[in-house]
Every structure is written in C-alpha cells, then in structure tokens.
Amino acid sequence: MDDLPAYLHPLPPRTEGMQAPERFTFPMHYRPHPLALAAAENLQAHLEGDRSWQHDFGITDHSTGARGKMFGVLVVRVPGGKLAYLAAYSGKLADSNHLPGFVPPVYDLLDEAGFYRKGEAKINRVTEELEAHRSSTEFRAAVQFLEETRREVEETLKEEQRSVREAKACRKKRRAEAAGTLDAPQLARLEKELSGESIRR
C-alpha cells in the first residue's frame, strides 16, 4: 500500500484480519467499529508527532485561549481489496484548507479567486451601501414620517372604535326606551332605522 495517495493512510498492523462492517451504523448514536477506532488512534498519534504545520490545540496550556478542532476518519476499501482510512478536519487548520495527509475540501473558501470570495466581496459592498442608505438624512426622515403616520392611524382607529361603541350603546338605549311606548309597526320602523345606522357605523 505504498502507492496510496497522500490523503489515504494504512491502518495499523493490529487491524490485520479485522472484518469491515457491511453497512454504516446510525451516525448519531452508535459504538464506533474497532477499525474506525484504530484509524482515529492512528490519526491522534500523527497529530501528536512531528508535523510540517503548527496549531495550538490547547491540550497542555488552557490559558492561551486555544481552540480545539474536529477531526474525522473514514475507513475505505482501496483497489486490491485492502482497507485504509481517509482523514479530514472541519473548517481550516493552521490557517489552511490544504494540509498534507488530509482530504482536501470540496470547495476552498479561502481561495481569493474563487466564486465564494468574489461573492462575499459583492455582499460586503451591498451591505456597505445599505448601511450608507440607513444612515442618510433622507432615510431617517422617511422612518420618522412612517412612525408619525402609524401613530396618527392608530389614534384615528381608536377614535373610530370609540365612536362605534358609543353609537351602538345609543341604539341599544333607544330600543330599550321604545319597547314600552311604541306599537308593533312603530317598533318595526325604528328597528329598520337602527339597522341602517348600524350598517353605516
């Protein structure tokens, strides 16, 4: 297995003869397969050994404000039937997305010429323009006008609701007063009149 790509690693000799599982287990709650554990231990040994890059994992000195890093391994079958493992990490490590021995990212977010950085620059320009508009005199005046208009509308609505309640109470009082003094045809005419008032207000 000496001809493996740099991102493929041989499993430790103690795994010789171990059988790979037939399928993935549920990834959110499971016991890692012994092959995956061996690959993870092998990667840990590599991280603790000599490397061409530096990163403070904060293992020995917690006062530096160092941050940890998430690593992953995936046991795979290579041409010829042998097992090996891929190693990867999340985000960037040692200010890089490309480190020897690790699977490269699907897309390099740090590539200045890539579409992500170009798109990010466009978004930043739009954000700056938006902030400039928000701090302009015209925008602040429009916001103040909107707030004043909202207050006026709320006051008008409250006044109209009060007027409707008063009109309803007045109609109720007129019905009660007429009940004992008007005959049936007069009551019918009054009810028609009051119903018309109710529709209008």
C-alpha positions, -999 to +999 in steps of 0.1 A: +000+000+000+030+023-005+014+038-036-016+053-018-025+090-024-013+113+004-047+116+019-051+078+023-035+061+053-028+025+060-044+010+091-022-001+120-009-037+117-030-048+146-061-044+125-049-071+101-077-097+097-105-075+111-137-075+090-153-043+079-190-038+087-214-045+059-232-011+063-230+022+082-245+024+116-267+052+128-242+081+130-259+100+159-258+072+184-236+042+179-205+024+190-176+030+166-163+000+148-129-012+160-114-003+126-127+033+129-112+034+165-079+022+152-079+048+124-088+075+150-060+064+173-035+064+144-046+099+134-042+111+170-006+097+171+001+115+139-012+148+154+009+144+185+040+136+164+061+157+141+042+178+116+051+203+090+024+227+103+016+241+138-017+245+156-023+251+193-049+226+203-048+239+239-042+204+252-014+213+277-020+250+283-056+261+286-047+297+294-038+306+258-073+307+246-066+280+221-094+263+204-099+226+196-106+211+162-129+184+150-113+156+130-129+126+113-118+093+098-134+071+073-123+035+067-124+027+030-115-002+007-088+006-018-081-011-052-068-045-044-092-050-016-071-037+013-085-013+039-072+022+046-086+053+060-092+089+050-085+118+074-103+151+074-109+182+096-136+208+098-130+243+088-094+254+085-064+242+104-032+261+108-048+288+086-051+264+057-077+242+040-050+221+024-027+202+047-007+171+038-024+138+048-059+152+048-087+151+023-090+185+005-122+205+009-149+201-016-146+238-022-118+261-008-135+290+009-101+307+013-094+308-024-093+346-032-100+339-069-129+316-061-166+324-065-172+323-027-147+351-020-159+371-050-195+367-039-186+376-004-170+408-017-202+417-036-223+411-005-200+432+016-204+461-009-242+458-009-240+458+030-219+489+029-244+506+005-273+495+027-256+510+058-249+542+039-286+545+030-297+537+065-276+565+079-287+590+053-308+621+062-335+610+037-338+575+052-340+588+088-367+614+077-387+586+060-385+564+091-398+594+112-426+601+088-436+564+089-437+563+127-457+596+128-482+582+102-485+549+122-493+569+153-519+590+135-535+559+120-537+542+154-552+573+170-578+576+142-587+539+146-591+542+183-613+573+179-634+555+153-638+524+175-649+546+204-674+563+182-688+530+170-691+517+206-710+549+216-733+547+186-741+510+195-748+519+231-771+547+219-791+524+196-794+499+225-808+526+248-833+538+221-845+502+216-850+498+254-869+531+257-891+524+227-900+489+238-926+501+263-940+532+244-943+522+207-967+498+190-955+469+167-954+489+134-936+518+151-911+493+166-905+477+132-898+511+116-875+520+145-856+487+141-852+493+104-838+527+111-815+515+138-803+486+115-795+512+088-775+532+113-756+500+124-746+493+088-734+529+083-714+529+116 
